[in-house]
């Protein structure tokens, strides 16, 4: 531990980042800016080539082109698909997706693959940190057994911790470095090592007693948002029946200077976190004999919102004396939030599909989204043409 702490203090520690996507690339840039030699690992050769060439593929980042160019031009950064180089890193940070399976169960295949790649290269004195959002117990139950099988001892030979990502794509007000970092080790030495590392690159670090607390805290952050989004979505439906404008109600409620935080209704939920993470907690709750009714109900409401949008479209056309079948419906904006090109889990997927089921002719316009990979029912996503392409 002492040797690791000295390397961090002297900025001679090498930081490896597994996964160069929405979380991993900004994280690599943050550690690189803090003075650490940084190695980015990804199985996607096109991302690795783009990183090394200084070509941005994350346009939502502030100074996106500059970030990629600075990394590519630096002798202290490199990107690779060669997992054998994991042994060169003093700290390995895992930032890979944690999606859901077909029955809304956790799908940890990417985390497991990272663990399997690290395990044969794990060496004495290394720190491994999982940043991917997951259920409480993942770091201890999924990663530690893989590393212990090497014969190395946790807390003596290697260190293992969880520190959840808190990235908000498109939010340019909060730089990654300025967002407080949660850290929880599997044992005290691991917590100390991870806290030291992140403190060298982030403005604020909050250490908790163990990894499970940090894992649960991240889920709480996203469950809080999911539940409140469901609440305001349901209120929109109720108040609409009462002929009351939800937007005026929200404006009025927001005048209260305490005890109220505004959430706006929408066509559903989107992004990698909110539609996914709450179900990690509900799944884990069932394994200990508990049912998280409140979270599950919020999920039901949010999942139904795209269908409500389609129903309202059909009602509006009926009022105009037109059938939905054969009508041209233009979707304005298909990303899951404003000012980014990210279509992960966007409710526009469902709206498009449901409109097509009813034989509507669907087009879209989004200045940031060139093509729209709507999810097909057979699992093979076709690339739908843009509105301009349809015009041709």
C-alpha positions as CSV (number, residue, x, y, z in Angstrom):
1,X,0.0,0.0,0.0
2,X,2.8,2.4,0.9
3,X,4.4,2.0,-2.5
4,X,1.1,2.6,-4.3
5,X,0.5,5.8,-2.2
6,X,4.0,7.1,-3.0
7,X,3.4,6.5,-6.7
8,X,0.1,8.4,-6.6
9,X,1.7,11.3,-4.7
10,X,4.6,11.5,-7.1
11,X,2.3,11.2,-10.2
12,X,4.3,8.1,-11.3
13,X,1.4,5.8,-11.0
14,X,0.0,4.5,-14.4
15,X,-3.8,4.6,-14.6
16,X,-5.6,2.2,-16.9
17,X,-9.2,2.8,-18.0
18,X,-11.2,-0.1,-19.4
19,X,-13.9,1.2,-21.7
20,X,-13.5,4.5,-23.6
21,X,-17.1,5.6,-23.9
22,X,-19.2,8.3,-22.3
23,X,-17.6,7.7,-18.9
24,X,-14.2,6.2,-19.6
25,X,-12.9,8.7,-22.1
26,X,-13.6,11.8,-19.9
27,X,-12.2,9.9,-17.0
28,X,-9.0,9.2,-18.9
29,X,-8.8,12.9,-19.8
30,X,-9.3,13.8,-16.1
31,X,-6.4,11.7,-14.9
32,X,-4.2,12.7,-17.8
33,X,-4.8,16.4,-17.0
34,X,-3.9,15.6,-13.3
35,X,-0.5,14.5,-14.5
36,X,-0.8,10.7,-14.7
37,X,0.3,8.5,-17.5
38,X,-2.9,7.0,-18.7
39,X,-3.7,4.0,-20.9
40,X,-7.1,3.5,-22.4
41,X,-8.4,0.0,-23.1
42,X,-11.3,-0.9,-25.4
43,X,-12.3,-3.9,-27.5
44,X,-13.7,-1.5,-30.1
45,X,-10.7,-0.9,-32.5
46,X,-12.4,2.0,-34.1
47,X,-12.5,3.9,-30.8
48,X,-8.9,3.1,-30.1
49,X,-7.9,4.3,-33.6
50,X,-9.9,7.5,-33.1
51,X,-8.3,8.2,-29.7
52,X,-4.8,7.8,-31.0
53,X,-5.6,9.9,-34.1
54,X,-7.3,12.7,-32.0
55,X,-10.7,12.3,-33.7
56,X,-13.6,12.9,-31.5
57,X,-16.5,10.5,-31.3
58,X,-18.1,12.2,-28.2
59,X,-19.3,15.5,-29.5
60,X,-21.3,16.3,-26.3
61,X,-18.1,16.9,-24.4
62,X,-17.0,20.5,-23.7
63,X,-14.1,21.2,-26.1
64,X,-14.6,17.8,-27.5
65,X,-12.1,18.1,-30.3
66,X,-9.5,19.7,-28.0
67,X,-9.9,16.8,-25.5
68,X,-9.2,14.2,-28.1
69,X,-6.4,16.2,-29.8
70,X,-4.6,16.8,-26.5
71,X,-4.7,13.1,-25.6
72,X,-3.5,12.0,-29.0
73,X,-0.6,14.5,-29.0
74,X,0.6,13.5,-25.5
75,X,3.3,11.0,-24.7
76,X,1.5,10.3,-21.5
77,X,-1.6,8.8,-23.1
78,X,-2.2,5.8,-25.4
79,X,-5.2,3.7,-26.3
80,X,-5.1,0.0,-27.1
81,X,-7.0,-3.1,-27.6
82,X,-4.2,-5.2,-26.2
83,X,-5.3,-6.4,-22.8
84,X,-1.9,-7.9,-22.0
85,X,-0.8,-4.3,-21.2
86,X,-3.2,-4.2,-18.2
87,X,-0.2,-5.4,-16.1
88,X,1.5,-2.1,-16.9
89,X,-1.1,-0.1,-15.0
90,X,-0.8,0.5,-11.2
91,X,-4.6,1.2,-11.1
92,X,-7.2,-0.2,-13.4
93,X,-10.6,1.5,-13.5
94,X,-13.5,-0.3,-15.1
95,X,-16.1,1.8,-16.9
96,X,-18.1,-0.5,-19.1
97,X,-21.9,-0.8,-19.7
98,X,-24.1,-2.7,-17.3
99,X,-27.3,-3.3,-19.4
100,X,-30.4,-5.4,-18.6
101,X,-31.2,-8.9,-19.8
102,X,-34.4,-9.8,-21.6
103,X,-36.3,-10.3,-18.3
104,X,-35.0,-7.0,-16.8
105,X,-32.3,-8.9,-14.9
106,X,-28.7,-7.5,-14.5
107,X,-26.4,-8.4,-17.4
108,X,-22.9,-8.2,-16.1
109,X,-21.1,-9.8,-19.1
110,X,-19.0,-6.7,-19.7
111,X,-17.9,-6.4,-16.1
112,X,-17.2,-10.1,-16.0
113,X,-15.1,-9.9,-19.2
114,X,-13.1,-7.1,-17.7
115,X,-12.5,-9.2,-14.6
116,X,-11.4,-12.1,-16.7
117,X,-9.0,-9.9,-18.6
118,X,-7.5,-8.4,-15.5
119,X,-7.2,-11.6,-13.4
120,X,-4.3,-13.3,-15.3
121,X,-2.3,-10.0,-15.3
122,X,-3.1,-8.9,-11.8
123,X,0.1,-8.2,-9.9
124,X,1.1,-7.2,-6.4
125,X,0.4,-3.6,-5.5
126,X,-2.3,-3.0,-8.1
127,X,-5.6,-1.3,-7.4
128,X,-8.8,-2.2,-9.3
129,X,-11.9,0.0,-9.2
130,X,-15.3,-0.7,-10.6
131,X,-17.1,2.4,-11.7
132,X,-20.0,0.8,-13.7
133,X,-23.4,1.2,-12.0
134,X,-24.5,-2.1,-10.5
135,X,-26.3,-3.7,-7.6
136,X,-24.8,-3.8,-4.1
137,X,-22.4,-6.7,-3.7
138,X,-21.2,-6.9,-7.3
139,X,-17.6,-5.8,-6.7
140,X,-17.2,-8.3,-3.9
141,X,-19.2,-11.2,-5.4
142,X,-18.2,-10.9,-9.1
143,X,-14.7,-9.4,-9.2
144,X,-13.0,-10.5,-5.9
145,X,-13.4,-14.3,-6.6
146,X,-11.7,-13.9,-10.0
147,X,-8.7,-12.1,-8.4
148,X,-8.5,-14.3,-5.3
149,X,-8.2,-17.3,-7.6
150,X,-4.8,-16.0,-8.6
151,X,-3.6,-16.7,-5.1
152,X,-3.2,-13.0,-4.3
153,X,-4.6,-11.6,-1.0
154,X,-7.0,-8.7,-1.0
155,X,-5.6,-5.8,1.1
156,X,-2.1,-7.3,1.2
157,X,-1.3,-8.1,-2.5
158,X,-3.9,-6.1,-4.4
159,X,-6.7,-3.6,-3.7
160,X,-10.3,-3.5,-4.9
161,X,-12.9,-0.8,-4.6
162,X,-16.1,0.7,-6.1
163,X,-16.4,4.3,-7.1
164,X,-19.6,5.1,-9.1
165,X,-19.5,7.2,-12.3
166,X,-21.5,10.3,-12.1
167,X,-21.3,11.5,-15.7
168,X,-24.1,13.5,-17.1
169,X,-23.7,13.6,-20.9
170,X,-24.3,17.1,-22.4
171,X,-24.1,18.9,-19.0
172,X,-21.3,21.4,-19.5
173,X,-21.8,23.2,-16.2
174,X,-20.3,20.4,-14.2
175,X,-16.8,19.2,-15.3
176,X,-16.0,15.7,-14.2
177,X,-13.2,16.8,-11.9
178,X,-15.6,19.1,-10.0
179,X,-18.2,16.3,-9.3
180,X,-17.7,14.8,-5.8
181,X,-16.3,11.2,-6.1
182,X,-17.7,8.5,-3.9
183,X,-15.3,5.7,-2.9
184,X,-15.8,2.5,-1.0
185,X,-13.2,-0.2,-0.6
186,X,-13.7,-3.9,0.0
187,X,-11.4,-3.4,3.1
188,X,-9.7,-0.4,4.7
189,X,-6.5,-0.5,2.6
190,X,-8.5,-0.6,-0.6
191,X,-10.5,2.3,0.5
192,X,-7.4,4.3,1.4
193,X,-5.7,3.5,-2.0
194,X,-8.7,4.4,-4.1
195,X,-9.3,7.6,-2.1
196,X,-5.7,8.7,-2.6
197,X,-5.9,8.0,-6.3
198,X,-9.1,9.9,-6.9
199,X,-8.1,12.8,-4.6
200,X,-5.2,13.4,-6.9
201,X,-7.5,14.1,-9.8
202,X,-10.8,15.2,-8.4
203,X,-11.7,18.3,-6.3
204,X,-13.6,16.3,-3.7
205,X,-13.7,12.7,-2.6
206,X,-16.2,11.2,-0.1
207,X,-15.0,7.8,1.3
208,X,-17.7,5.4,2.7
209,X,-17.2,2.4,4.9
210,X,-17.4,-0.3,2.2
211,X,-18.0,-0.9,-1.5
212,X,-21.7,-1.9,-0.9
213,X,-22.5,1.5,0.5
214,X,-21.1,3.2,-2.6
215,X,-22.9,0.8,-4.9
216,X,-26.2,1.4,-3.1
217,X,-25.7,5.2,-3.1
218,X,-25.3,5.3,-6.9
219,X,-28.6,3.3,-7.3
220,X,-30.3,5.6,-4.8
221,X,-29.3,8.7,-6.9
222,X,-30.9,7.2,-10.0
223,X,-33.9,5.6,-8.3
224,X,-34.7,9.1,-6.9
225,X,-34.8,10.5,-10.4
226,X,-36.8,7.6,-11.8
227,X,-39.5,7.8,-9.1
228,X,-39.9,11.5,-9.4
229,X,-40.1,11.3,-13.1
230,X,-42.9,8.7,-12.7
231,X,-44.7,10.9,-10.2
232,X,-44.8,14.0,-12.5
233,X,-45.7,11.8,-15.5
234,X,-48.6,10.4,-13.6
235,X,-49.7,13.8,-12.5
236,X,-49.6,15.0,-16.1
237,X,-52.1,12.2,-17.0
238,X,-54.4,13.0,-14.0
239,X,-54.3,16.8,-14.4
240,X,-55.0,16.4,-18.1
241,X,-58.3,14.7,-17.3
242,X,-59.1,17.6,-15.0
243,X,-58.3,20.1,-17.8
244,X,-55.4,21.6,-15.7
245,X,-52.1,22.6,-17.3
246,X,-49.3,20.6,-15.7
247,X,-46.7,23.2,-16.8
248,X,-48.5,26.0,-15.1
249,X,-48.9,23.9,-12.0
250,X,-45.1,23.2,-12.0
251,X,-44.3,26.8,-12.5
252,X,-46.5,27.7,-9.5
253,X,-45.1,25.0,-7.2
254,X,-41.5,25.9,-8.1
255,X,-42.0,29.3,-6.5
256,X,-41.7,27.6,-3.1
257,X,-38.1,28.2,-2.0
258,X,-37.8,25.0,0.0
259,X,-39.1,21.4,0.1
260,X,-39.7,21.1,-3.7
261,X,-37.4,20.1,-6.5
262,X,-38.9,20.3,-10.0
263,X,-39.1,17.4,-12.4
264,X,-40.8,17.8,-15.8
265,X,-43.1,15.3,-17.5
266,X,-42.0,13.7,-20.8
267,X,-42.6,10.9,-23.3
268,X,-40.8,8.4,-21.1
269,X,-37.3,7.9,-19.7
270,X,-34.1,7.5,-21.6
271,X,-30.3,7.2,-21.3
272,X,-28.2,4.5,-20.0
273,X,-28.9,5.1,-16.3
274,X,-32.5,5.9,-15.4
275,X,-34.3,3.2,-17.5
276,X,-31.8,0.5,-16.3
277,X,-30.4,1.1,-12.9
278,X,-33.6,0.9,-10.8
279,X,-34.1,-2.6,-12.0
280,X,-30.7,-3.7,-10.7
281,X,-32.0,-2.8,-7.3
282,X,-35.4,-4.5,-7.7
283,X,-33.6,-7.6,-8.8
284,X,-31.2,-7.6,-5.9
285,X,-34.1,-6.9,-3.5
286,X,-35.8,-10.1,-4.7
287,X,-32.7,-12.1,-3.9
288,X,-33.0,-11.2,-0.2
289,X,-36.8,-11.8,-0.1
290,X,-37.9,-8.2,-0.6
291,X,-40.1,-6.5,-3.2
292,X,-39.4,-2.9,-4.0
293,X,-43.0,-2.0,-4.9
294,X,-42.5,1.7,-5.2
295,X,-39.6,1.4,-7.6
296,X,-41.4,-1.2,-9.7
297,X,-44.5,1.0,-9.9
298,X,-42.4,3.9,-11.1
299,X,-41.0,1.7,-13.8
300,X,-44.4,0.6,-15.0
301,X,-45.6,4.3,-15.3
302,X,-42.5,5.4,-17.1
303,X,-42.5,2.4,-19.5
304,X,-46.1,3.2,-20.4
305,X,-45.5,6.9,-21.3
306,X,-44.5,6.3,-24.9
307,X,-47.8,4.5,-25.5
308,X,-49.6,7.4,-24.0
309,X,-47.9,9.7,-26.6
310,X,-49.0,7.4,-29.4
311,X,-52.6,7.4,-28.1
312,X,-52.6,11.2,-27.9
313,X,-51.4,11.4,-31.5
314,X,-54.2,9.1,-32.6
315,X,-56.8,11.2,-30.7
316,X,-55.5,14.4,-32.2
317,X,-55.7,12.9,-35.7
318,X,-59.2,11.6,-35.0
319,X,-60.3,15.1,-33.9
320,X,-59.0,16.4,-37.3
321,X,-61.0,13.7,-39.1
322,X,-57.9,11.7,-40.1
323,X,-56.9,8.1,-39.4
324,X,-53.5,7.3,-38.0
325,X,-53.0,4.7,-40.7
326,X,-51.4,6.3,-43.6
327,X,-50.7,9.6,-41.8
328,X,-47.2,11.0,-41.8
329,X,-45.9,11.6,-38.3
330,X,-42.7,13.6,-37.8
331,X,-40.8,13.1,-34.6
332,X,-39.0,16.3,-33.7
333,X,-36.0,15.3,-31.6
334,X,-35.1,11.6,-31.0
335,X,-32.2,11.8,-28.5
336,X,-33.1,11.0,-25.0
337,X,-32.2,14.5,-23.8
338,X,-31.5,18.0,-25.2
339,X,-28.3,19.1,-26.9
340,X,-26.7,15.6,-27.4
341,X,-26.8,12.9,-30.1
342,X,-27.3,10.1,-27.6
343,X,-30.2,7.8,-28.4
344,X,-29.5,5.1,-25.8
345,X,-32.9,3.9,-24.4
346,X,-34.7,6.9,-25.9
347,X,-38.5,6.7,-25.7
348,X,-38.5,7.7,-29.4
349,X,-37.6,4.1,-30.1
350,X,-40.9,2.8,-28.7
351,X,-42.9,5.7,-30.1
352,X,-41.6,5.0,-33.6
353,X,-42.2,1.3,-33.4
354,X,-45.7,1.7,-32.0
355,X,-46.7,4.2,-34.7
356,X,-45.4,1.9,-37.4
357,X,-47.4,-1.0,-35.9
358,X,-50.5,1.2,-36.5
359,X,-49.3,1.8,-40.1
360,X,-48.3,5.4,-39.7
361,X,-45.5,6.8,-42.0
362,X,-42.8,7.9,-39.5
363,X,-40.0,10.4,-40.1
364,X,-37.8,12.3,-37.8
365,X,-35.7,15.5,-37.5
366,X,-32.9,16.0,-35.0
367,X,-30.0,18.3,-35.8
368,X,-27.6,16.2,-33.8
369,X,-28.7,12.7,-34.9
370,X,-27.8,11.7,-38.5
371,X,-29.5,8.3,-38.5
372,X,-31.8,6.6,-36.1
373,X,-31.1,3.0,-35.1
374,X,-34.6,2.1,-34.0
375,X,-34.9,-1.3,-32.2
376,X,-36.5,-3.9,-34.3
377,X,-38.6,-6.7,-32.6
378,X,-36.2,-9.3,-33.9
379,X,-33.3,-7.8,-32.2
380,X,-31.6,-6.6,-35.4
381,X,-31.8,-2.8,-35.3
382,X,-32.3,-1.3,-38.8
383,X,-31.1,2.2,-39.5
384,X,-34.1,4.4,-40.3
385,X,-33.6,7.2,-42.7
386,X,-33.6,10.8,-41.6
387,X,-36.3,13.2,-42.7
388,X,-34.0,14.7,-45.4
389,X,-33.2,11.2,-46.7
390,X,-36.9,10.3,-46.9
391,X,-37.6,13.4,-48.9
392,X,-35.2,12.1,-51.6
